[in-house]
Amino acid sequence: MESIDCTLKFNKETLPIRKIPASLAELKKTVKKSFGMPSSNLLFSILNSAGSKMPVRTQTDYKRALTYAGLQVVIEIEEKPAEEETKEEEISLASLNKGSRRVLLANRKAIALANNAADSIEDIPEDEMCNICYGRFAEPMAAKCGHVCCRKCWERLLENALECPLCKGRVRLNHLRKVQ
């Protein structure tokens, strides 16, 4: 039986631990003991076998992330950004040209999606969730092995490795088929 390594990364510190914490609460206790930081000020994410970060906010997220982590479990810990009150400059959309208006609206949409992505991960059914980005499928594509991920996720993944992130079966971009 192969051993599973677990590493905690906080700022520039890396701490190997002997045993993977069984629960999110146990992980928070380990972090508090090891780094002396209250867990309420921290954000946790676990890298999956493809190198993508999966945010962990609940016990369900934690269990799911460990399932996809593989034999090398890397838990990244970050401090929550301080809630600073910043004055946003008001930009009149009417004063912008058409191209600038599109860019501004696209940026606002991307920020809104990023802010809502981690909160809505529990709302996505397993059969509609991409195993690379953990979001709802955008242009779902299936490999010959039957595993389904977003088209863009497959493209990014296959730049580095020609294998399925779940079963390690050989995958080629031109062999993917659209899923309805």
C-alpha positions in Angstrom: 0.0 0.0 0.0 1.3 3.4 -1.0 1.7 6.1 1.7 0.0 9.4 1.4 2.0 12.5 2.1 0.3 15.6 3.6 1.9 19.1 3.5 0.5 22.4 5.0 1.6 25.5 3.2 1.2 28.9 4.9 2.9 32.0 3.5 6.4 30.7 2.6 6.4 28.0 5.3 5.9 24.4 4.4 5.1 21.9 7.2 4.8 18.2 6.5 2.4 16.4 8.8 2.2 12.7 9.5 -1.5 12.1 9.3 -4.1 13.8 7.1 -6.7 15.5 9.4 -9.9 13.5 9.4 -12.1 16.5 9.4 -12.1 20.3 8.6 -12.3 20.9 12.4 -9.3 18.7 13.0 -7.4 20.6 10.2 -8.2 23.9 11.9 -6.9 22.6 15.2 -3.7 21.4 13.5 -3.2 24.8 11.9 -3.8 26.7 15.1 -1.3 24.4 16.9 1.3 24.5 14.2 1.2 28.2 13.1 -0.5 29.8 16.1 -3.2 31.4 13.8 -6.9 31.5 14.7 -8.7 29.5 12.0 -11.4 32.2 11.6 -8.9 34.4 9.8 -7.8 31.7 7.3 -8.9 30.4 3.9 -8.1 26.8 3.1 -7.7 25.1 -0.3 -6.5 21.7 -1.4 -4.7 21.0 -4.6 -6.1 18.2 -6.7 -4.0 15.8 -8.7 -4.2 18.1 -11.8 -2.8 21.0 -9.7 -6.1 23.0 -9.5 -7.0 24.6 -6.1 -10.3 23.6 -4.6 -11.5 26.0 -1.9 -12.5 24.4 1.3 -15.1 26.1 3.5 -17.3 23.2 4.7 -16.8 19.6 5.8 -18.4 18.5 2.5 -15.8 20.6 0.5 -13.0 19.1 2.6 -14.1 15.5 1.9 -14.6 16.1 -1.8 -11.2 17.8 -2.1 -9.4 15.0 -0.3 -11.0 12.5 -2.8 -9.4 14.3 -5.7 -6.1 15.1 -4.0 -4.3 11.9 -4.9 -1.3 10.6 -3.0 0.3 14.0 -2.4 -2.1 16.1 -0.3 -1.1 19.8 -0.3 -3.3 22.0 1.8 -2.7 25.7 1.2 -3.6 28.2 3.9 -4.0 31.9 3.3 -5.0 34.8 5.5 -8.4 36.3 4.7 -7.9 39.8 3.2 -8.8 42.6 5.6 -12.1 44.1 4.7 -11.0 47.5 3.7 -13.5 50.1 2.8 -12.4 51.4 -0.6 -14.0 54.2 -2.5 -14.7 53.0 -6.0 -14.6 55.6 -8.6 -17.9 56.0 -10.3 -17.5 55.5 -14.0 -20.3 56.7 -16.2 -20.9 53.9 -18.8 -22.4 56.5 -21.1 -19.1 58.4 -21.2 -17.2 55.3 -22.3 -16.9 54.1 -25.9 -18.5 50.8 -26.9 -15.3 48.7 -26.5 -14.4 50.1 -23.1 -18.0 49.5 -21.9 -17.8 45.9 -22.9 -14.5 45.4 -21.1 -15.8 47.1 -17.9 -19.0 45.0 -17.9 -17.0 41.8 -18.6 -14.6 42.6 -15.7 -17.6 43.2 -13.3 -19.1 39.9 -14.4 -15.8 38.0 -13.9 -15.4 39.5 -10.4 -19.0 38.6 -9.5 -18.5 35.0 -10.7 -15.2 34.7 -8.8 -16.9 36.0 -5.6 -19.8 33.6 -6.0 -17.9 30.5 -7.2 -16.7 29.2 -3.9 -20.1 29.9 -2.2 -22.1 28.0 -4.7 -19.9 24.8 -4.9 -22.3 23.0 -2.6 -25.2 23.9 -4.9 -23.8 22.1 -7.9 -24.8 18.5 -8.3 -21.9 16.0 -8.7 -23.0 15.1 -12.2 -22.9 18.8 -13.3 -19.6 19.6 -11.7 -16.3 19.8 -13.6 -13.6 17.8 -11.9 -10.9 20.3 -12.8 -12.4 23.7 -11.9 -15.2 22.4 -9.6 -17.7 24.7 -11.3 -20.8 24.0 -13.3 -19.9 22.6 -16.8 -19.2 25.2 -19.5 -19.1 23.3 -22.8 -18.9 19.8 -21.3 -16.6 17.4 -23.2 -16.2 13.7 -22.5 -13.0 11.7 -22.9 -13.0 8.1 -24.2 -12.8 7.0 -20.5 -16.2 8.7 -20.0 -15.0 11.4 -17.6 -16.5 14.8 -18.4 -14.9 18.3 -17.8 -15.3 21.8 -19.3 -13.7 22.3 -22.7 -11.4 25.0 -21.5 -10.3 23.0 -18.5 -9.5 20.0 -20.8 -7.5 22.4 -23.0 -5.5 23.8 -20.1 -4.9 20.4 -18.6 -3.8 18.7 -21.9 -1.2 21.4 -22.4 0.8 19.8 -19.6 -0.3 16.2 -19.5 -2.2 13.9 -21.9 -4.1 12.1 -19.2 -7.5 12.2 -17.5 -7.2 13.8 -14.0 -9.4 11.1 -12.5 -8.4 7.7 -14.0 -5.0 8.7 -15.6 -6.2 7.2 -18.9 -4.7 8.7 -22.1 -6.7 11.7 -23.5 -6.2 13.7 -26.6 -8.0 17.0 -27.4 -9.1 15.8 -30.8 -10.7 12.7 -29.3 -13.0 14.6 -26.9 -16.7 14.6 -27.7 -19.4 17.1 -26.8 -21.9 16.1 -24.1 -25.5 17.3 -24.4 
